[in-house]
């Protein structure tokens, strides 16, 4: 698993590790992480224009 994360985790498509003990918590963390990354990426693209 560590090797995959090291090779495939890049700035524009980051991997996150989400605890799976609680489905509701895991789903919220995935959505929150996605939104945080999307906002950051959107701001980067906006600055390039």
C-alpha positions in Angstrom: 0.0 0.0 0.0 2.8 2.5 0.9 4.5 1.9 -2.5 1.3 2.6 -4.4 0.7 5.8 -2.4 4.3 6.9 -3.0 4.1 6.3 -6.8 0.5 7.4 -7.5 0.0 10.4 -5.1 0.5 13.5 -7.2 -0.5 17.1 -6.5 -3.3 17.3 -9.1 -4.8 13.9 -8.0 -3.9 13.3 -4.3 -4.8 10.1 -2.5 -6.2 10.3 0.9 -6.5 7.6 3.6 -10.0 7.5 5.1 -10.7 5.4 8.2 -13.5 2.9 7.3 -14.8 2.1 10.8 -17.8 4.5 10.4 -19.4 4.7 6.9 -21.0 8.1 7.5 -17.8 9.6 8.8 -15.8 8.1 5.9 -18.2 9.5 3.3 -18.1 13.0 4.9 -14.3 12.9 4.9 -14.2 11.9 1.2 -16.6 14.7 0.3 -14.8 17.3 2.4 -11.4 16.3 1.0 -12.8 16.5 -2.5 -14.3 19.9 -2.0 -11.1 21.3 -0.4 -9.0 20.0 -3.3 -11.5 21.3 -5.9 -11.5 24.8 -4.3 -7.7 24.8 -4.2 -7.4 23.7 -7.8 -10.0 26.1 -9.0 -8.1 29.0 -7.4 -4.9 27.8 -9.1 -6.6 27.7 -12.5 -8.1 31.1 -11.9 -4.7 32.7 -11.2 -3.3 31.3 -14.5 -5.8 33.3 -16.6 
